[in-house]
Amino acid sequence: MTPRRGGVAVPSLAAGVLLALSLPPFGAWPVGFVGAGLLFWRLRGLRLRTRLLAGWVAGIGCFAVGLLWAVAFSWYGAVVLVLVEAAFWAVAAAVTPPWRGRAPALVGAAILAEAARQSWPFGGLPVGGVFLGQANGPLLGAARLGGPLLLTGLVWCGGVALAELARWARRRRQPRVLPTAVAALAVVVAVGVAGTLAPDGGRPVSSVRVAAVQGGGTRGLTELETGRAGDFEAELAATEPLAEGPSRPAPVLWPEDVIAISVPLEQSEPGRLVAALARRLHATVVAGVTVTVGATRFRNEVVAWGPDGRIVGRFEKVHRVPFGEYVPDRGFFSHLANLAAVPRDAIAGHGSGMLRTPAGPVGLLVSFEVFFADRGRSAVSAGARVLLVPTNTSSYSSDQMPSQEVAADRVQAVAEGRDLVQASATGYSTFVTNRGAVVRTSALSARTVLMGTVPLRRGSTAYEAWGDPPVLALAGLSLAAGLARHRRRAGAAGPEPGRAAAEPPQADGPGAEPGPPS
């Protein structure tokens, strides 16, 4: 039976959109499993090229919604971005066999596709990943076992369980379908429970009182329109009253790139003002600094001033935003687009992100870096006892990117077993516990100072100890097992009885030939 027109594209597109709706700001985490299950069902019985199409269309549906913020910067760039990101899903769907072995193969392929998407091209783009949709769900604790990739696998495994349960309920004459559903559901429940009970960073060894300063202001404007002087003045004005308060914080966290200079920091007026502020507060002040380096480059740094006003540490951002902070292959892309909005390229930093400060050892993840699990793990492995995220999302007019960043905060905090504090120029600024609870948050655009006592921890999680390799190995084995089962059955038995080898039935429905279990 050949699918009717739209019989592949429509359900595939719907599957992708449902997965996108599980992401912030929508946050309907249960529909992520429904979307994954719908695509799993739709791949059943399809030929290779049709599976490729189904996966690509599903990816387009997910990323067209999940990366909608990109349209504000360049609509044609956003189209290219969505098509490229969707290609990873297309490959995952293509390598998934149409019949036997489909369930383990799809789960393994989806994890590997997400791992590849987070690494390539241009360093990867975890933004829009389906794992972010589970930051508000019951499976978040699994991040401390396997990070974002394990959460991704659980979404697809849960989708398999839903699809197979629905298929069994509709066709009880296929009892062999039930074990697949039960096994997939058991994996989701077992891993979810294990994640909840797993080590979470341990008891606090001490605590610090932290202030996250949000200067506030207009959102949706480019750096050329707003400048950075306004950001600096707003941060300074919001912080000054802390010197008069009865309980002074240490450290004080400012957002990313609120100080913009072209001379050495110690010789700049902003540098002198922040040093004086640190002395008045008698606190460590951590702030984002951009330093122009010649005509074509700049540094995106985070600098810490001690209570005596002296600079005690620096960290340079490692994961730069492609086409936002630098243009890869600038000579080539200059022929395709106007690059005036990115006149200089950020210099790539190095290092773990851990800084030893008078307030204690802190782990720094600068803005975009909070989406990358390896950055938090690098800082915590080096000894960080709390995670600080200076960010600047002021160029986004909607709350889509800021809300996805908060979801990334939650996943990062759980994966590393560390409390996390984020300061944004115009929001969201947040306090997140090591178990992923958002205990303080700001409103967008408002001038706000969030203050709270944050525990310092030195325990570890399974993910901090082992990272991604165990999940990647399990994903590879799952994909290999699914493909081996498919080949073994195909080689031993040939086409299933009542099914043409060249054209298997394409869909479940009234009168359709019952297919084998997945």
C-alpha positions in Angstrom: 0.0 0.0 0.0 1.5 3.3 -1.1 0.9 6.3 1.2 -1.6 8.7 0.0 -0.5 12.2 -0.9 0.5 13.9 2.3 0.5 10.5 4.1 4.2 10.9 5.0 4.8 14.7 5.1 1.8 15.7 7.2 2.3 13.3 10.1 6.1 13.9 10.0 5.6 17.6 10.1 3.1 17.3 12.9 5.6 15.1 14.8 8.3 17.8 14.6 5.9 20.6 15.6 4.8 18.6 18.7 8.4 18.1 19.7 9.0 21.8 19.3 6.0 22.6 21.5 7.6 20.7 24.3 10.4 23.3 24.3 10.3 26.6 26.1 8.6 29.0 26.0 5.7 26.6 25.2 6.9 24.1 27.8 4.4 21.3 27.1 6.9 18.6 28.0 4.5 15.6 27.6 3.8 16.4 23.9 7.4 15.7 23.2 6.8 12.0 23.7 3.7 12.2 21.5 5.8 13.8 18.7 8.5 11.2 19.0 6.0 8.4 18.9 4.2 9.9 15.9 7.4 9.9 13.9 8.3 6.4 15.0 5.0 5.2 13.8 5.3 7.1 10.5 8.7 5.5 9.7 7.2 2.0 9.8 7.4 0.3 6.5 8.8 3.2 4.5 11.5 2.9 1.9 14.9 4.5 2.5 14.3 7.6 0.5 10.9 8.1 2.1 12.3 7.7 5.6 14.9 10.3 4.7 12.1 12.6 3.6 10.0 11.9 6.7 12.9 12.6 9.1 13.8 15.8 7.3 10.3 17.1 7.3 10.0 16.3 11.0 13.2 18.2 11.7 12.0 21.2 9.7 8.8 21.2 11.8 10.8 21.1 15.0 13.5 23.6 14.2 11.2 26.0 12.3 9.4 26.5 15.5 12.2 25.9 18.0 14.6 28.3 16.3 12.0 30.9 15.3 14.1 33.6 17.0 16.6 33.4 14.2 14.2 35.0 11.7 14.7 38.4 13.4 18.3 38.4 12.4 18.1 37.1 8.8 15.1 35.3 7.4 17.2 33.6 4.7 19.8 32.7 7.2 17.1 31.2 9.4 15.8 29.1 6.5 19.3 27.7 5.8 19.8 27.0 9.5 16.6 25.1 9.8 17.3 23.0 6.7 20.8 22.1 7.9 19.7 21.2 11.4 16.8 19.1 10.1 19.3 17.1 8.0 20.5 15.4 11.2 17.0 14.0 11.8 16.8 13.0 8.1 19.9 10.8 8.5 18.7 9.3 11.8 15.4 8.4 10.2 17.1 7.0 7.1 19.3 4.6 9.1 16.3 3.3 11.0 15.1 0.0 9.5 11.4 0.0 8.4 10.4 -3.2 10.2 12.2 -5.3 12.8 14.8 -3.6 14.9 13.1 -0.2 14.4 12.7 0.7 18.0 16.3 0.3 19.3 17.7 1.7 16.0 15.7 4.9 16.1 16.5 5.6 19.8 20.2 5.0 19.1 20.2 7.0 15.9 18.4 10.0 17.5 21.0 10.2 20.3 23.9 10.0 17.8 22.2 12.6 15.6 21.8 15.0 18.5 25.5 14.4 19.5 26.6 15.3 16.0 24.3 18.3 15.9 25.8 19.6 19.1 29.3 19.4 17.6 29.0 20.3 13.9 29.1 22.5 12.0 31.0 25.5 13.5 31.1 23.9 16.9 27.5 22.8 17.0 24.1 24.2 18.0 22.5 22.6 21.0 19.8 25.3 21.0 16.4 23.8 20.0 17.4 20.3 21.2 14.5 18.2 22.4 16.3 17.7 25.8 15.4 21.3 26.7 11.8 20.3 26.7 12.3 18.0 29.6 13.8 20.7 31.9 10.4 21.1 33.4 9.5 17.4 33.4 9.9 14.5 35.7 12.9 13.0 33.9 15.2 16.0 34.5 17.1 14.1 37.2 18.4 11.7 34.5 20.7 14.5 33.4 22.9 13.7 36.3 23.4 10.3 34.9 23.9 11.1 31.2 23.5 14.8 30.5 21.5 16.2 27.6 22.1 13.1 25.4 20.4 10.8 27.9 17.4 13.1 28.1 17.2 13.1 24.3 17.2 9.3 24.3 14.5 9.1 26.9 12.2 11.3 24.8 12.6 9.0 21.9 12.3 5.9 24.0 9.1 7.3 25.6 7.8 8.0 22.1 8.4 4.3 21.1 6.5 3.2 24.2 3.5 5.4 23.4 3.4 4.4 19.7 3.6 0.7 20.5 1.0 0.8 23.3 -1.3 2.7 20.9 -0.7 0.1 18.2 -1.3 -2.8 20.6 -4.5 -1.2 22.0 -5.8 -0.8 18.4 -4.8 -4.3 17.3 -4.8 -6.8 20.2 -4.3 -9.6 17.7 -0.6 -8.5 17.6 0.5 -9.5 21.1 4.2 -9.4 20.0 4.0 -5.6 19.9 3.4 -5.4 23.7 6.9 -6.5 24.8 8.5 -3.7 22.8 6.2 -1.1 24.4 6.7 -2.5 27.9 10.5 -2.7 27.5 10.7 0.9 26.2 8.4 2.2 29.0 10.5 0.2 31.6 13.7 1.9 30.4 12.2 5.4 30.7 10.8 4.7 34.2 13.9 2.9 35.5 16.3 5.6 34.2 14.0 8.4 35.5 13.9 6.8 39.0 17.7 6.1 39.0 18.3 9.7 38.0 16.2 11.0 40.9 18.1 8.8 43.4 21.6 9.3 41.9 24.3 11.5 43.6 23.5 15.2 43.0 26.6 17.0 44.1 26.4 16.2 47.8 25.8 18.3 50.8 27.0 21.9 50.8 30.4 22.5 52.3 29.7 26.2 52.8 27.7 29.0 51.2 28.0 32.5 49.7 25.5 35.3 49.3 25.3 36.2 45.6 23.8 39.1 43.8 22.8 38.8 40.1 22.5 42.3 38.7 20.2 42.9 35.7 20.5 46.5 34.5 17.4 46.3 32.3 16.5 48.1 29.2 15.0 47.7 25.7 15.2 44.3 24.0 15.4 43.4 20.4 18.0 46.1 19.4 21.4 45.4 17.9 24.6 46.2 19.5 25.1 49.0 16.9 21.8 50.5 18.0 22.2 50.3 21.8 25.9 50.4 22.3 27.5 49.0 25.5 27.8 52.3 27.4 24.2 52.2 28.3 24.5 48.6 29.6 27.5 49.6 31.8 25.7 52.6 33.3 22.6 50.6 34.0 24.6 47.9 35.8 26.5 50.4 37.8 23.3 52.2 38.8 21.6 49.0 39.8 24.5 47.8 41.9 25.4 51.0 43.8 22.5 50.6 46.4 24.0 47.3 47.5 26.8 49.2 49.2 24.2 50.7 51.6 22.4 47.5 52.4 22.7 45.7 55.7 23.8 42.4 54.0 26.4 42.8 51.3 26.8 40.0 48.7 29.9 38.3 47.6 30.2 37.7 44.7 28.3 40.2 42.6 27.6 38.9 39.1 27.2 41.2 36.1 26.1 40.1 32.6 28.2 39.3 29.6 29.9 42.1 27.6 28.6 45.1 29.6 32.0 46.7 29.6 33.3 47.5 26.1 36.8 48.9 25.8 39.6 49.2 23.3 42.4 49.9 25.8 43.8 47.7 28.6 41.1 47.2 31.3 43.2 48.5 34.1 43.7 51.8 32.2 40.0 52.2 31.3 37.5 54.3 33.1 35.0 51.4 33.4 37.7 49.2 34.9 38.6 51.9 37.5 34.9 52.4 38.3 34.3 48.6 38.9 37.5 48.3 41.0 36.2 51.2 43.2 32.8 49.5 43.4 34.3 46.2 44.5 36.1 48.1 47.3 33.0 49.8 48.4 31.0 46.6 48.5 34.0 44.7 49.9 33.0 41.9 47.5 34.2 40.0 44.5 32.6 41.5 41.3 32.4 39.3 38.2 31.6 41.1 34.9 31.7 40.5 31.2 34.2 42.6 29.2 34.8 42.9 25.5 38.1 44.2 24.4 38.7 45.4 20.8 41.9 43.8 19.3 42.9 45.6 16.2 40.5 46.2 13.3 39.1 42.7 12.9 39.1 40.9 16.2 37.9 41.2 19.9 38.0 39.3 23.1 34.9 38.2 25.0 36.1 37.9 28.6 34.8 37.5 32.1 36.9 39.4 34.7 36.8 39.1 38.5 37.8 41.9 40.8 38.5 41.1 44.4 37.3 43.0 47.5 40.5 45.1 47.4 39.7 46.3 43.8 42.4 44.2 42.1 41.7 41.9 39.2 42.0 38.3 40.6 41.1 36.3 37.5 40.0 36.2 33.8 38.3 33.7 31.6 37.9 34.0 27.8 34.8 32.6 26.2 35.5 29.3 24.5 32.3 28.5 22.5 31.7 31.5 20.3 28.4 32.1 18.6 28.8 31.5 14.8 27.5 34.4 12.7 26.9 36.3 16.0 30.4 36.7 17.5 32.4 35.5 14.6 31.9 34.6 10.9 33.5 31.3 9.9 35.0 31.4 6.4 34.3 35.1 6.3 35.6 35.4 2.7 33.2 32.9 1.4 30.1 34.0 3.3 30.7 37.7 2.4 29.6 36.8 -1.1 26.3 35.4 0.2 25.2 37.9 2.9 25.9 41.4 4.4 28.2 40.8 7.3 28.3 44.4 8.5 26.5 43.4 11.8 29.5 41.2 12.7 32.4 43.4 11.8 34.9 41.7 14.1 35.5 38.1 15.0 35.8 37.0 18.6 39.1 35.2 19.6 38.4 31.7 20.8 39.3 31.2 24.4 40.8 28.2 26.2 40.7 26.9 29.7 38.3 25.0 32.0 36.2 28.0 33.0 37.1 27.6 36.7 38.3 30.7 38.5 39.6 30.8 42.1 38.2 34.0 43.7 38.0 35.3 47.2 34.3 34.2 47.2 35.4 30.6 46.4 36.1 28.5 43.2 33.5 29.4 40.6 32.7 27.9 37.2 32.0 30.3 34.4 29.8 29.5 31.4 29.5 32.6 29.2 26.0 32.9 27.7 25.9 30.4 24.7 28.2 28.1 26.6 25.5 27.1 29.1 23.9 25.0 26.3 27.1 22.9 26.0 27.4 20.2 28.7 31.1 19.9 28.3 31.7 23.5 29.5 30.0 22.9 32.9 31.7 19.6 33.2 35.1 21.1 32.5 34.7 23.8 35.2 33.4 21.4 37.8 36.1 18.8 37.1 38.6 21.6 37.7 37.1 22.3 41.2 34.2 24.8 40.7 31.7 24.7 43.6 29.1 26.9 42.0 28.3 27.8 38.4 28.0 31.4 37.2 26.5 32.4 33.9 27.0 35.9 32.7 24.8 36.4 29.5 23.4 39.1 27.3 20.3 38.1 25.4 19.2 41.7 24.7 19.2 41.3 21.0 16.2 38.8 21.1 12.9 40.6 21.0 10.9 37.6 22.1 11.3 35.4 25.2 12.1 32.2 23.2 15.8 32.3 23.5 15.9 33.5 27.1 13.5 30.8 28.2 15.5 28.1 26.4 18.6 29.4 28.1 16.8 29.0 31.5 16.0 25.4 30.5 19.7 24.9 29.7 20.6 26.4 33.1 18.4 23.7 34.7 19.9 20.8 32.7 23.4 22.1 33.4 22.9 22.5 37.1 21.5 19.0 37.5 24.1 17.3 35.2 26.9 18.8 37.3 25.4 18.8 40.7 26.0 22.5 41.3 23.8 25.5 42.1 23.8 28.0 39.2 23.3 31.8 39.1 22.7 33.6 35.8 22.9 37.4 35.3 21.4 38.8 32.1 21.5 42.4 30.9 17.7 42.4 30.3 16.6 38.9 31.4 16.2 36.3 32.3 18.4 36.3 35.4 18.0 33.2 37.6 19.0 31.2 40.6 18.8 27.5 40.0 19.4 24.7 42.6 21.5 21.6 42.0 18.3 19.7 41.5 17.0 22.0 38.7 14.5 24.1 40.6 14.3 27.8 39.6 14.1 29.6 43.0 14.5 33.1 41.7 13.9 34.7 38.3 13.6 38.2 36.9 11.2 39.8 34.5 12.3 40.7 31.0 13.6 44.3 30.5 13.2 45.2 34.2 16.0 46.6 36.3 16.4 43.9 39.0 18.9 42.7 41.6 18.4 39.1 42.6 20.0 38.1 45.9 20.2 34.8 47.7 22.4 32.5 49.6 23.9 29.8 47.4 25.4 26.5 48.6 28.9 25.5 47.5 29.3 21.8 46.8 32.2 19.6 45.9 30.5 16.2 45.3 30.2 14.8 41.9 27.5 13.3 39.7 27.8 10.3 37.4 27.7 12.6 34.4 30.5 14.8 35.8 32.6 11.7 36.3 32.0 10.0 33.0 30.6 12.5 30.5 29.0 11.5 27.2 31.0 8.3 26.3 28.8 5.8 28.1 25.6 7.2 26.5 27.2 7.4 23.1 28.4 3.8 23.5 24.9 2.6 24.4 23.4 4.6 21.5 25.9 2.9 19.1 25.0 -0.5 20.5 21.3 0.2 20.3 21.6 1.3 16.7 23.8 -1.7 15.8 21.4 -4.1 17.6 18.4 -2.8 15.7 20.2 -3.0 12.3 21.5 -6.5 13.1 18.0 -7.7 14.0 16.7 -6.2 10.8 19.3 -7.8 8.6 19.1 -11.2 10.4 15.3 -11.4 9.9 15.6 -10.1 6.3 18.3 -12.6 5.5 16.7 -15.6 7.2 13.1 -15.2 6.2 12.9 -12.9 3.3 9.8 -10.8 2.9 7.1 -11.3 5.5 4.1 -13.5 4.4 1.6 -11.4 2.5 4.0 -8.5 2.0 5.7 -7.7 -1.3 9.5 -7.3 -1.0 9.6 -4.3 -3.2 6.6 -2.5 -1.8 5.6 -3.2 1.9 2.5 -1.8 3.3 3.0 1.8 4.3 0.6 2.4 7.2 -1.5 0.9 9.8 -5.2 1.2 9.1 -8.4 -0.7 8.4 -7.6 -3.6 6.1 -3.8 -3.1 6.2 -1.7 -6.2 6.6 -0.4 -6.7 10.2 3.3 -6.0 10.3 5.9 -7.5 12.5 6.7 -6.0 15.9 9.3 -3.4 16.1 
